[in-house]
Amino acid sequence: MQLQVDIQRKIFLSFEESGQVVALENVRFAADAGEFLCILGPSGCGKTTLLNIITGLDPHFEGAVSLEASIDTGTCGQDAHDSKKKHSRESELRIGFVFQNPRLLPWRTVEENLRIVLSTEQIQSGIIDELLASAELEAFRNSYPSQLSIGMQRRVSLIRAFSIQPDLLVMDEPFVSLDKRMEDKLHQVLLDYWQTRNPSVLFVTHQINEALKLASRLLVFSSRPGTIILDIPVELSYPDRNNPEVFRAFVTRFSEEYPGIRQIH
């Protein structure tokens, strides 16, 4: 699977003097199968908007988003600004989306929140047991979200996205506001899944250290209107990223080579 993104412009109506806000402009990149892309940029630069466009949640933009070998060419439509777009993708493509808020159904247990996105065949395969074990949640399968800590809720949200075995895993600051121990744990759960299952990943973050811990490639966005100002491979092996001294030295070298990147927040 290859993702192709060519967003010429994304506009929102606003109460500003101009009557509109240009959220994204001239955003172009491609992602190959199995790449782990982290999207880094300041608040308000359009990172979440980009994910919504790529996943089809926001069809109103100028440009095109497509996946290689797609068979549904889509149709051109118009938004409030008569902007034309094209959004195409494979009919069998599976997209997992992990939001900042876990978005679990409060009236369903942990296991029921997983079952709701799975087919009967997937449930019978034992994938629920496997994923609960990977996130150390076996003892909480019959608990409701209100009975879980925020870290545990995020783990459920994460493995719910894993459970459909996505071709494309989209993550919008999924580990924000977690303590360091829980963040490190979920980073490892995510990396273990990615290295085992090999989905393409788009991961939005404000944190340079998080981006460098996870990404095989880093896309850095400007302030609004968001556009890509850096597209950089992260050339450090994953085993070395688990070595604190080696990782700290790498982050220092990277920050020195790209000095403006530390000012992003």
QUIVEN-V416585 format. One record per helix or strand of 3 or more residues. SS is the DSSP state (hx for helix, st for strand). FROM is the first residue (numbers start at 1). LEN is the number of residues. Records with the same first field share a line. If there is no record, write none. Layout:
BEGIN
SS=FROM-LEN + FROM-LEN
END
This chain:
BEGIN
st=3-11 + 20-12 + 36-5 + 62-6 + 85-3 + 95-4 + 168-5 + 200-6 + 217-5 + 228-6
hx=47-8 + 110-6 + 120-5 + 127-8 + 138-3 + 145-3 + 150-14 + 180-18 + 208-7 + 238-4 + 244-14 + 259-5
END
